[in-house]
Structures are given as C-alpha cells and as structure tokens.
Amino acid sequence: MAADIQFSPGELSRGATFYVAGHRGLVGSAIKRRLQAAGFDAIIGRTSSELDLRSRDDVFAFFAETKPRYVVLAAAKVGGILANSTYPVAFLSDNLRIQLNVLDAAQENDVERLLFLGSSCIYPKFAPQPIREDALLTGHLEPTNDAYAIAKIAGILQVQAVRRQYGLPWISAMPTNLYGPNDNFSPKGSHVLPALIRRYLEAAATQAESVTNWGTGTPRREFLHVDDLADACLHLLEHYDGPQQLNVGSGTDVTIREVANTIAAVVDYKGETRWDTTKPDGTPQKLLDVSKLAEAGWTSKITLQEGIERTVSWYRDHIVSLRE
C-alpha cells in the first residue's frame, strides 16, 4: 500500500562528494554514468588495487580523507551458480567484510545518504511469486548461493540498525538479475545472461552445430538492464526514505529457454540449442513484486530485446579487453 512508502529526501546536491564503491563494475559503472549525466561533478571511486574494501584500516582512512556526503555501495564479490557453489567461503567472508567496513566507516564519518545494493537472491527459494519485500527471512534460501545471500541480508539489517540507532536516512535496494555494459562474461564467473551471450556469439563465429546450456531451460527469470537500475538508484536516493529494502526490477519474467532463443536470434546463430539436464536449474522462479517501487515513482524503461541488443553490441566492441 502507498502508506507503507516513505517519501521525502529531495534533490541531492550536484556538487557534493559522492563515493560509488565498485565504480568500475557492472552496477557501479552504470551508476557513475547516470550520476555524471545528472550533473554530479564530484564523484569519487577507487579500484580494488587502490583500495581493498576488505581492509578495515584502509577503508576508514579513505573515508576520513575524502569525507563523502553520499555513498552507493555497489562493490561486492559476485558470480553465477558455478562460482557461488564452488567458493561459498569467499562469497560470505569477502562480502561481509566489504559491507561492515564501508557501512561502519560511513556512519563514523556522518555520510548523509547511503544506498546499499543487494540482490533478489536474499529471498527464500520457494517464496510466493511475485516476491514481496516482506518475504525476507520467511523460508529456506537457494543452496547454490546461500552464502552470498546471507551476507546481503546482513547488509540490509545493518542499514536498518543504523537508521534505528543513529537516525540516518540510509536505504537498501534489491535488484533483480542484471546485465549490460561491464558485465562479467567469463566462462567460470558469469551469470546466466552474459554467459549465454558469449556462448552464442562464439558458436555463431565458429558456425558450431549446437550450443549446450545448463539445466532444463524452464526456470523463469526477471532481467533488468543495468542502466535502468542506475536510473532507479538515483530516483530512490532523491525520493525514498524508509527502513524496508525496495525491490528493483522490470516486473516481468521469461524462461531461460526464451532468453537463449532471443540471444541466438540477436547474434544470428543458426545451430541447435541443447540442454544438459544433469546440471542444476537453481530457483524455479524469481520474479520480484515491484509495486512499492512503482508507488515510489519509478518503472523500468528498457525492454529485454533492446537490452540484449545493446549488450551484444557492447560485448563485440570490448571483447579484446574483457577478463577471463
């Protein structure tokens, strides 16, 4: 209900120091682009080699030196089913340390507005669809990414705790499956959509007779272009102030098979698509209820077809410089 949404903050100062943690990643780079387009002229960021966010002393020193007024925490260790299943310790430990260090340093240095970004994987595996914000902590998580999810849940709770104890208007947003420029297209670390883009482009280039994808192709997923997310983030920073995390998505979902067929058509792949049903599907469906986001005044604009076409074009232009 609209009464549950709390509005107020107002326009952010375009000249204030704005720290985007993870400014070179998929999400952080999109947020930086959106802020620049909106006229922010004091955006700061540090690469992981310049500032290891897992180092508490270094993070506190950085905040003490730069004194940002606004912060978006988009830095995280992320990956697909394979990476999450293989390295759960790193996904839990690294993300907990990043969050604790940044949020604690931000609180100590009186950061006025902070947006913590999580993921839709925080919700129970069998949450009623579409998933409402109040489904959090009501059931078991998807085992293939539970370590990452627990870390993100801890971040949400820390933001809520800061609001209660210090009265700071910090907020959290939980995006659905994201894709777009600066995504991870590596075979071992990518999420499903960039993995499919790379697979079909390579198959088209070599004229392979078939492409084999994991699972059955039947799970349903919601996808959001990262430029849409960045637009939503700025909107929420200026128009939302409440303790509850807000879902950010398109409000529609498709099967993995449909995504694969769309990508195959976009890259003009003529071969056969096969499905390895010995591999895991993950959560059967993950569609977010974005009604509260709509009440806060924002809806997505980039269609999946358009977003895939733009991402394929970007990948082709940057393939020589992408990480493996």
Protein Blocks (a to p, Z undefined) as FASTA:
>chain_A
ZZlpcchkbpcdfkbccddehilbmklmmmmmmmmmnopabbccddfklocfklmklmmm
mmmmnopabdcdfbccdddfklmmmmmmlmmmmmmmmmmmmmmmmmmnopabdcddddfk
lpcfklccdddfklgopaccdfklmmmmmmmmmmmmmmmmmmmmnopacddddddddede
hiafbfklccfklmmmmmmmmmmmnopabdcdehjhlaccddddfklmmmmmmmmmmmgc
cfbdcdddehpacdfklmmmmmmmmnopabdcdddfkbcebjfbdcddfklmmmnopacf
bdfklmmmmmmmmmmmmmmmpcZZ
